[in-house]
């Protein structure tokens, strides 16, 4: 066990020390404010305080983890041994020139997002506003590196200390914004689609739609058999996040009350696990989220416990509080649509810490590091360049024994139109990530 002597035992410090020391290093940790207990303890121990509290290994603390309310911090990114760091410290006795616990808490709690007024066109916090982007470490699982520095420090002082890191894990996830391209839509919407194609002089679209509806060609978004076959050799079947919303401008799945759609969901739930993909409009209207949640639960004949926000739209802490209110246990929205990387600086699941309530929640956050649309539409990468980006990401996450969560869409696996060639990219990713 690692004993940490501190001037104040706070919820923030308890949370982040458990995450870094126990969750990432496999070492039991205990906080104490008793100097007598600290002095008498013969095992590994450190002092974590703004000023030294006595002899022993000392890490200077900022005031971030001793606060219980939101107080703005002007955080500067500096460097130590070639690694970007936050919360630089200057005490000559400090074993590290920065506060690793405060830095990690700042990242994983998404402290910077709580009162940011900068939003993109969809109301999302932009990646380019983050300290990770500005400090050029968005592509680095930085919390793992800071934890590694703490590990090296502890082992150098306590050579017999045993570290048990978590094992690398791959979690494939699929978003179903449109279950089918042509099937599953009402007669009115089908006529409307044909009308739009006529007005835009896109006659091949009309031909393709009619062939699919007549059973002469497969629906280009019906790629569920391929998804299942791509994963069955590795026994890591995907999580499917389904948009179960009324028709709207950005929320336009098929008719969610149809029997065909219900059968699809139940079939997918047998080979993987189906979760909710809350619509953009549900973030503004709680009753819409309730309708979507209850509708999907009814279709699956069970309560839904996993989720991912449509368009990866998060509002801190409102989004997570809403999810917990409806019994969601795991969320997979922590990522940026515009950039690959590590929004929370970490590549493993962690509990959501609600800064406003100063408490650890029951909700587990699974960071997303890579999405198909990010590579194709935001970064405009070719399939060759995307393969390289994926390989680098997998290598990075494996190097820190993290969890790689990939985000793909069923429609991008049709190998036709603008997604031609991307099916093989997905198959290659699954192979690399699974072995």
C-alpha positions in Angstrom: 0.0 0.0 0.0 1.1 3.6 -0.7 0.4 6.0 2.1 0.0 9.7 1.2 0.3 12.3 3.9 -1.6 15.4 2.9 -2.7 18.6 4.6 -6.4 18.0 3.7 -8.2 14.8 2.6 -10.5 16.0 -0.2 -12.9 14.2 -2.5 -10.8 15.4 -5.5 -7.6 14.0 -4.2 -9.2 10.8 -3.1 -10.7 10.3 -6.6 -7.5 11.0 -8.6 -5.2 9.1 -6.3 -7.4 6.1 -6.6 -7.5 6.4 -10.4 -3.8 6.9 -10.9 -2.3 4.8 -8.1 -4.8 2.0 -7.8 -6.5 2.0 -11.2 -3.4 2.5 -13.4 -0.6 1.1 -11.3 -2.5 -1.6 -9.3 -1.2 -0.3 -5.9 -3.6 0.2 -3.0 -3.5 3.8 -1.7 -4.5 5.4 1.5 -4.7 9.1 2.4 -3.9 10.4 5.9 -3.6 13.7 7.6 -1.9 12.2 10.6 1.9 12.7 10.8 2.1 10.1 13.5 0.6 7.5 11.3 2.9 8.6 8.4 6.0 8.4 10.5 5.2 4.9 11.9 4.3 3.5 8.5 7.2 1.4 7.1 5.9 0.9 3.6 5.9 3.2 0.5 4.8 6.7 1.3 4.9 10.3 0.0 4.0 13.7 1.2 1.6 15.6 -1.0 1.0 19.2 0.3 1.7 22.8 -0.7 4.6 22.8 1.8 6.6 19.9 3.2 5.1 18.3 6.2 8.2 16.5 7.4 10.9 14.2 6.1 10.2 11.8 3.2 9.5 11.8 -0.5 7.7 15.1 -1.3 5.5 16.2 -4.1 4.5 19.8 -4.0 0.7 20.3 -4.4 -1.2 23.0 -6.1 -4.4 24.2 -4.5 -6.7 22.6 -7.2 -7.4 19.4 -5.3 -8.1 21.1 -2.0 -11.0 23.1 -3.4 -14.6 22.0 -3.3 -16.2 24.5 -5.7 -15.3 25.6 -9.2 -12.6 28.3 -9.2 -11.0 29.2 -12.5 -7.4 28.3 -12.9 -5.0 29.8 -15.5 -3.2 26.7 -16.5 0.1 26.8 -18.4 1.6 24.0 -20.3 5.3 23.5 -19.8 7.6 20.6 -20.2 9.6 18.0 -18.1 12.0 15.5 -19.7 10.4 16.1 -23.1 6.8 15.5 -21.8 4.2 18.3 -21.6 3.1 19.0 -18.1 0.6 21.1 -16.3 0.6 22.8 -12.9 4.3 23.5 -12.7 5.8 23.6 -9.1 8.9 25.4 -7.9 9.6 24.1 -4.4 13.3 22.9 -4.3 12.4 19.8 -2.3 9.6 18.6 -4.6 10.6 15.4 -6.3 8.7 16.5 -9.5 8.6 20.0 -11.0 4.8 19.7 -11.5 1.8 18.4 -9.7 0.9 15.1 -11.4 -2.3 14.6 -9.4 -3.7 18.1 -10.1 -2.7 17.8 -13.8 -4.4 14.4 -14.2 -7.6 15.7 -12.4 -7.7 18.7 -14.6 -7.7 16.5 -17.7 -10.0 13.6 -16.7 -12.6 15.8 -14.9 -12.8 18.0 -18.1 -12.3 21.0 -15.8 -11.7 23.4 -18.7 -15.1 22.6 -20.2 -17.3 23.5 -17.3 -17.5 27.2 -18.0 -16.2 27.5 -21.5 -18.4 29.7 -23.8 -16.7 28.6 -26.9 -18.9 26.3 -29.0 -18.9 25.0 -32.6 -21.9 24.9 -34.9 -23.4 22.0 -33.1 -22.9 23.5 -29.6 -19.9 21.3 -28.8 -16.7 22.3 -27.0 -14.1 22.6 -29.8 -10.9 20.5 -29.7 -8.9 23.6 -30.7 -10.0 25.3 -27.5 -8.5 22.6 -25.3 -5.2 22.8 -23.5 -4.3 19.5 -25.0 -4.5 21.0 -28.5 -2.8 24.2 -27.6 -0.1 22.2 -25.8 0.3 19.8 -28.7 -0.5 16.7 -26.7 -4.0 15.8 -27.8 -2.6 12.7 -29.6 -0.8 11.6 -26.4 -2.5 9.7 -23.5 -0.8 12.2 -21.3 -2.2 11.0 -18.0 -0.6 7.7 -18.5 2.8 9.4 -19.0 2.4 11.4 -15.8 1.4 8.3 -13.9 4.5 6.6 -15.4 6.6 9.4 -13.9 5.0 8.8 -10.5 5.6 5.1 -10.9 9.3 5.6 -11.7 9.7 8.0 -8.7 8.1 5.4 -6.4 10.1 2.5 -7.6 13.4 4.4 -7.4 12.7 5.0 -3.6 10.9 1.7 -3.0 12.5 -0.9 -5.3 10.4 -3.8 -4.0 7.1 -2.1 -4.9 5.0 -4.2 -7.2 3.1 -2.6 -10.0 0.1 -4.3 -11.7 -1.0 -2.4 -14.8 -4.4 -3.2 -16.5 -4.4 -5.2 -19.7 -4.9 -3.6 -23.1 -8.4 -4.0 -24.4 -10.2 -3.3 -27.7 -13.8 -2.2 -27.7 -15.3 -1.8 -31.2 -18.4 0.4 -31.4 -20.8 1.2 -34.2 -23.2 4.2 -34.4 -26.5 3.5 -36.3 -27.7 6.9 -37.3 -29.5 5.4 -40.4 -30.2 1.7 -40.1 -30.9 1.5 -43.8 -30.4 3.9 -46.7 -33.8 3.1 -48.4 -35.5 0.4 -46.3 -37.5 1.1 -43.2 -38.9 4.5 -44.2 -42.5 5.5 -44.5 -44.2 5.8 -47.9 -44.2 9.6 -47.5 -40.5 9.8 -46.8 -39.7 7.5 -49.6 -41.7 9.7 -52.0 -39.9 12.7 -50.6 -36.5 11.1 -51.2 -37.4 10.3 -54.8 -38.7 13.8 -55.3 -35.4 15.3 -54.0 -33.4 13.1 -56.3 -35.5 14.2 -59.3 -35.1 17.9 -58.4 -31.3 17.4 -58.1 -31.2 15.4 -61.4 -29.7 12.5 -59.5 -31.3 9.7 -61.6 -28.9 7.0 -60.4 -30.2 7.5 -56.9 -33.7 6.8 -58.0 -32.6 3.7 -59.8 -30.7 2.5 -56.8 -33.6 3.2 -54.4 -36.1 1.3 -56.6 -33.8 -1.7 -57.0 -33.3 -2.0 -53.3 -37.0 -1.7 -52.5 -37.8 -4.3 -55.2 -35.3 -6.7 -53.7 -32.9 -6.6 -56.6 -30.0 -5.0 -54.8 -28.8 -4.9 -51.2 -29.3 -1.8 -49.1 -26.0 0.1 -49.0 -26.3 0.6 -45.2 -27.2 -3.0 -44.4 -23.7 -4.1 -43.4 -24.5 -5.9 -40.2 -23.5 -9.4 -41.5 -20.1 -8.0 -42.5 -19.7 -6.4 -39.1 -20.5 -9.7 -37.4 -18.1 -11.7 -39.6 -15.3 -9.1 -39.1 -15.4 -9.7 -35.4 -16.4 -13.4 -34.9 -12.8 -14.6 -35.2 -11.7 -12.4 -32.3 -14.8 -12.7 -30.0 -15.0 -9.0 -29.5 -18.4 -8.2 -30.9 -19.3 -4.5 -31.1 -21.5 -2.2 -29.1 -24.2 -0.7 -31.2 -25.5 2.8 -30.4 -28.9 3.4 -32.0 -30.5 6.7 -32.8 -34.1 6.1 -31.6 -35.5 9.5 -32.3 -38.4 11.2 -34.1 -37.5 12.6 -37.5 -35.6 15.9 -37.4 -33.0 17.9 -39.2 -30.0 16.1 -37.6 -31.9 13.2 -36.2 -33.3 11.3 -39.1 -33.1 7.5 -38.7 -35.6 5.2 -40.2 -39.1 4.7 -38.7 -38.2 3.5 -35.2 -41.6 2.0 -34.5 -41.5 -0.5 -37.4 -41.3 -4.2 -36.8 -38.4 -4.5 -39.2 -36.4 -2.1 -37.1 -37.3 -3.8 -33.9 -36.2 -7.2 -35.3 -32.9 -5.7 -36.3 -32.2 -4.2 -32.9 -33.1 -7.5 -31.1 -30.8 -9.4 -33.5 -27.9 -7.0 -32.9 -28.4 -7.3 -29.2 -27.9 -11.1 -29.4 -24.5 -10.8 -31.1 -23.3 -7.6 -29.3 -24.9 -5.1 -27.1 -27.3 -2.2 -28.1 -27.2 1.1 -26.4 -28.8 4.5 -26.9 -27.6 7.3 -29.2 -29.5 10.3 -27.7 -30.5 12.8 -30.4 -29.3 16.3 -30.6 -32.7 17.6 -29.7 -32.8 15.4 -26.6 -30.1 17.4 -25.0 -32.4 20.4 -24.9 -35.6 18.6 -23.9 -35.5 16.0 -21.2 -38.9 14.6 -22.2 -37.4 13.7 -25.6 -34.6 11.8 -24.0 -37.1 10.0 -21.8 -39.2 9.0 -24.9 -36.1 7.7 -26.8 -34.8 5.8 -23.8 -38.1 4.2 -23.0 -38.8 3.4 -26.7 -35.4 1.6 -27.1 -35.8 -0.2 -23.8 -39.2 -1.5 -24.9 -37.9 -2.6 -28.3 -35.1 -4.6 -26.6 -37.3 -5.9 -23.7 -34.7 -4.7 -21.2 -33.3 -1.6 -19.6 -30.6 0.2 -21.6 -27.4 0.8 -19.7 -24.9 2.1 -22.3 -24.9 5.3 -24.4 -23.1 7.6 -26.8 -24.2 11.1 -27.6 -25.2 11.9 -31.2 -22.5 14.0 -32.9 -20.5 13.4 -29.7 -22.2 16.4 -28.1 -21.4 16.7 -24.4 -22.4 19.5 -22.1 -20.6 19.3 -18.8 -22.0 18.2 -16.4 -25.6 18.3 -17.6 -25.2 15.4 -20.1 -23.8 13.0 -17.6 -26.3 13.9 -14.9 -29.1 13.2 -17.3 -27.7 9.8 -18.3 -27.3 8.7 -14.7 -30.9 9.8 -14.0 -32.1 7.2 -16.4 -29.8 4.4 -15.2 -27.0 4.6 -17.8 -23.9 3.0 -16.4 -21.3 3.4 -19.2 -21.0 6.2 -21.7 -18.8 6.3 -24.8 -19.0 10.0 -25.9 -15.7 11.3 -24.6 -13.9 12.2 -27.8 -13.8 15.0 -30.4 -15.5 14.6 -33.8 -13.0 16.9 -35.4 -9.7 15.4 -34.1 -8.5 11.9 -33.1 -6.8 11.6 -29.8 -7.5 11.8 -26.0 -10.0 14.4 -25.0 -9.6 13.6 -21.3 -5.9 12.7 -21.7 -6.5 9.1 -20.8 -7.0 5.8 -22.7 -8.9 3.7 -20.1 -12.3 3.8 -18.5 -12.8 6.1 -15.5 -15.5 7.2 -13.2 -17.1 10.6 -13.9 -16.3 13.2 -11.2 -19.0 15.8 -10.9 -17.1 19.0 -10.0 -20.3 20.9 -9.3 -21.4 18.3 -6.7 -17.8 17.5 -5.6 -18.4 13.8 -5.8 -17.5 10.7 -7.7 -20.4 9.3 -9.7 -21.4 5.8 -10.6 -21.1 6.6 -14.4 -18.1 5.0 -16.1 -16.6 7.0 -19.1 -15.0 5.1 -21.9 -12.9 7.6 -24.0 -13.2 7.4 -27.8 -9.9 8.0 -29.6 -10.7 7.5 -33.3 -13.7 7.8 -35.6 -14.3 7.1 -39.3 -15.9 10.5 -40.0 -13.0 12.3 -38.3 -10.5 10.8 -40.7 -12.5 11.1 -43.9 -14.5 14.3 -43.5 -12.6 16.4 -41.0 -9.0 15.5 -41.8 -9.7 14.5 -45.4 -7.4 11.5 -45.2 -7.2 8.9 -47.9 -7.7 5.2 -47.0 -4.0 4.7 -47.1 -3.4 7.6 -44.7 -6.2 6.4 -42.5 -4.6 3.0 -42.2 -1.4 4.7 -41.0 -3.3 6.8 -38.5 -5.2 3.8 -37.1 -2.0 1.8 -36.8 -0.3 4.6 -34.9 -3.2 5.0 -32.5 -3.4 1.3 -31.8 0.3 1.2 -31.1 0.1 4.2 -28.8 -2.8 2.7 -26.7 -1.2 -0.7 -26.5 2.0 0.9 -25.2 0.1 2.2 -22.2 -2.1 -0.8 -21.7 -5.1 1.2 -22.4 -8.6 0.6 -23.9 -8.9 1.3 -27.6 -12.5 2.4 -28.4 -13.1 2.7 -32.2 -16.1 4.6 -33.5 -17.5 3.5 -36.9 -20.9 3.8 -38.7 -22.8 1.0 -40.4 -23.2 3.3 -43.5 -19.4 3.7 -43.9 -19.0 0.0 -44.3 -21.0 -0.4 -47.5 -17.9 0.0 -49.7 -19.8 2.1 -52.2 -20.1 5.8 -53.0 -18.0 8.1 -50.9 -17.1 5.2 -48.6 -15.7 3.0 -51.3 -12.6 1.3 -49.9 -13.3 1.9 -46.3 -14.6 -1.6 -45.5 -11.1 -3.0 -45.9 -9.8 -0.2 -43.7 -12.2 -1.4 -41.0 -11.3 -5.1 -41.4 -7.6 -4.2 -41.1 -8.2 -2.1 -37.9 -10.1 -4.9 -36.3 -7.3 -7.4 -37.0 -4.6 -5.1 -35.7 -6.6 -4.0 -32.6 -7.6 -7.6 -31.7 -4.2 -9.3 -31.9 
